[in-house]
Amino acid sequence: MVDLILTTFDWVPEMPRGYVRDLRVRWALEEAALPYRVRSVPFRDRSSEHFAHQPFGQVPWLTDGDISIFESGAILLHLGECSDALMPVDPRGRSEAMKWLFAALNSVEMASLPWSILAFSGEISDTPAGKRLNQFLKTRLQHMEPVLAGREWLAGTFSIADILMADVLRLVDRFDGLAEHPACRNYVARATARPSFVKAHTDQMAHFAAAD
Ligand SMILES: N[C@@H](CCC(=O)N[C@@H](CS)C(=O)NCC(=O)O)C(=O)O
């Protein structure tokens, strides 16, 4: 019996396809070869049941038996406990993975997400807010650059930290924000060349296309 059920929207507009955060969870589940099912909830009419699982009315969430988890970082930490393919086994390696997982969300994504929103609307280079966000992101990328130039994966072996960091940087790359940071760009390229990413991405694209 499959206990792991990943919930995402039934449909999203073209623009976010391939970037909806259920992809992080699909990617981790594929890396760990854990069996799972994908369930859809309406994008347009969000029910009280939806808010009971995800208090912001967003996706994804994962149920593991009677445990329901929202926040992609928390879901990946949960899955990291289930599989050595997602977390180093030694305490030092696990601590590295956890630090970098939080760094991806709290230090990089907190700069990259507002940057991406402005980059998408073309307001990065010609508004004061855009220029400030550009500088903010640049300082984060400048510090990631030597880290990623010096190692293949953040915690030694591939882990949930890489799923989050690569997915966060992938969105920056989409708007050409890694042009001056080749180590960050190469890291995204090697992470997204992994068969588990390719499968997760293909499955997400097919899922949303099926609803058109
Ligand atoms: N911090 C949350 C963010 C979730 C999130 O932003 N989900 C997006 C899809 S990627 C969403 O549901 N957007 C619709 C909305 O905010 O109404 C996580 O990492 O799980």
The ligand as an SDF file (V2000), in Angstrom:
LIG
                    3D

 20 19  0  0  0  0  0  0  0  0999 V2000
    6.9790   28.1610    1.5300 N   0  0  0  0  0  0  0  0  0  0  0  0
    6.0890   27.3150    0.7620 C   0  0  0  0  0  0  0  0  0  0  0  0
    5.6780   28.0800   -0.4850 C   0  0  0  0  0  0  0  0  0  0  0  0
    4.6520   27.3240   -1.2820 C   0  0  0  0  0  0  0  0  0  0  0  0
    4.3020   28.0830   -2.5510 C   0  0  0  0  0  0  0  0  0  0  0  0
    4.7430   29.2250   -2.7860 O   0  0  0  0  0  0  0  0  0  0  0  0
    3.4780   27.4240   -3.3440 N   0  0  0  0  0  0  0  0  0  0  0  0
    3.0240   28.0350   -4.5770 C   0  0  0  0  0  0  0  0  0  0  0  0
    3.2790   27.0980   -5.7390 C   0  0  0  0  0  0  0  0  0  0  0  0
    5.0150   26.9180   -5.9720 S   0  0  0  0  0  0  0  0  0  0  0  0
    1.5120   28.2530   -4.4880 C   0  0  0  0  0  0  0  0  0  0  0  0
    0.8160   27.4390   -3.9460 O   0  0  0  0  0  0  0  0  0  0  0  0
    1.0570   29.3660   -5.0390 N   0  0  0  0  0  0  0  0  0  0  0  0
   -0.3280   29.7180   -5.0640 C   0  0  0  0  0  0  0  0  0  0  0  0
   -0.6530   30.7780   -4.0710 C   0  0  0  0  0  0  0  0  0  0  0  0
    0.2300   31.2830   -3.3570 O   0  0  0  0  0  0  0  0  0  0  0  0
   -1.8430   31.1160   -3.9980 O   0  0  0  0  0  0  0  0  0  0  0  0
    6.7870   26.0010    0.4240 C   0  0  0  0  0  0  0  0  0  0  0  0
    8.0060   26.0100    0.2110 O   0  0  0  0  0  0  0  0  0  0  0  0
    6.1240   24.9450    0.3840 O   0  0  0  0  0  0  0  0  0  0  0  0
  1  2  1  0
  2  3  1  0
  2 18  1  0
  3  4  1  0
  4  5  1  0
  5  6  2  0
  5  7  1  0
  7  8  1  0
  8  9  1  0
  8 11  1  0
  9 10  1  0
 11 12  2  0
 11 13  1  0
 13 14  1  0
 14 15  1  0
 15 16  2  0
 15 17  1  0
 18 19  2  0
 18 20  1  0
M  END
$$$$
